[in-house]
């Protein structure tokens, strides 16, 4: 099993969530985060003063899937999240050693 963690634009979460659900991947965790990448923030103006906002709002989305489903899920996220502009985000993939469902005690693939 693998954990797919995507840092994406907040405006894209519903599009990604809907695409994943349509493909049969309903389970996910979403967290509001702030961060920066190569874009290093944006310049804004307020009351005549310019200032740099270098920690931009992002969404961290986490999905755990079977190894065979990783490419499919990554492809869905890539297609749904892309705008072609800097700041589209990143995807990280980690191995998951074990999963336990608290309610039933099921483990690993059965717990997904």
C-alpha positions in Angstrom: 0.0 0.0 0.0 1.1 3.5 -0.7 0.2 7.0 0.6 -0.2 9.7 -2.0 0.1 13.2 -0.6 -0.7 16.1 -2.9 -0.1 19.8 -2.2 -2.6 21.6 -4.5 -4.3 24.9 -5.2 -7.4 25.4 -2.9 -9.5 26.1 -6.0 -8.9 22.6 -7.4 -9.9 20.4 -4.5 -13.5 19.9 -5.6 -12.5 19.0 -9.1 -9.9 16.4 -7.8 -12.3 15.0 -5.2 -15.0 14.5 -7.8 -12.7 12.9 -10.3 -11.3 10.5 -7.7 -14.8 9.6 -6.4 -16.0 8.9 -10.0 -13.0 6.5 -10.4 -13.9 4.7 -7.2 -11.5 6.3 -4.8 -13.8 7.9 -2.2 -11.5 7.9 0.9 -9.2 10.9 1.4 -8.1 13.3 4.0 -7.8 17.1 3.3 -6.0 19.7 5.4 -5.6 23.4 4.9 -2.0 24.3 4.9 0.3 27.2 3.9 3.5 27.0 2.0 5.7 28.2 -0.8 7.7 26.7 -3.6 9.7 28.2 -6.5 7.1 31.0 -6.9 8.3 32.4 -3.5 4.9 34.1 -2.9 3.2 37.0 -4.5 3.4 40.8 -4.2 0.2 42.5 -3.0 -0.8 46.0 -2.3 -2.9 47.3 0.6 -3.6 51.0 1.4 -0.8 52.0 -1.0 1.8 49.8 0.5 3.3 46.8 -1.2 4.1 43.6 0.7 5.1 40.1 -0.1 2.8 37.2 0.9 5.3 34.3 0.8 3.3 31.6 2.5 0.3 30.9 0.2 -2.8 28.9 1.1 -2.7 25.4 -0.2 -4.5 22.1 0.4 -2.8 18.9 1.4 -4.7 15.9 0.2 -3.8 12.4 1.4 -5.0 9.2 -0.2 -3.9 5.6 0.7 -4.3 3.0 -2.0 -3.1 -0.4 -3.1 0.1 -0.5 -5.0 -1.7 -1.3 -8.2 -3.8 1.8 -8.0 -1.0 4.4 -7.5 -0.5 5.3 -11.1 -4.3 5.7 -11.7 -4.7 8.0 -8.7 -1.6 10.1 -9.5 -2.9 10.5 -13.1 -6.3 11.7 -11.9 -4.7 14.2 -9.5 -2.2 15.4 -12.2 -5.0 16.0 -14.8 -7.4 17.6 -12.4 -4.9 19.8 -10.6 -3.0 21.2 -13.5 -3.5 24.8 -14.7 -0.1 25.0 -16.5 1.0 27.9 -14.2 3.6 28.0 -11.4 2.1 27.0 -8.1 0.1 23.9 -9.3 1.7 21.9 -6.5 3.5 18.6 -5.8 2.7 15.0 -5.3 4.7 12.8 -2.9 4.3 9.0 -2.7 5.2 7.0 0.5 5.1 3.3 1.4 2.6 2.4 4.1 3.7 -0.4 6.4 0.4 -1.2 8.0 -3.2 -0.1 8.2 -5.7 -0.8 11.0 -9.4 0.1 11.0 -10.2 1.0 14.6 -13.9 0.1 14.5 -13.5 -3.5 13.2 -9.9 -4.4 13.6 -9.5 -5.1 9.9 -5.9 -4.7 8.6 -4.1 -3.6 5.5 -6.1 -3.9 2.2 -9.3 -4.9 4.1 -9.1 -1.7 6.1 -9.0 0.6 3.1 
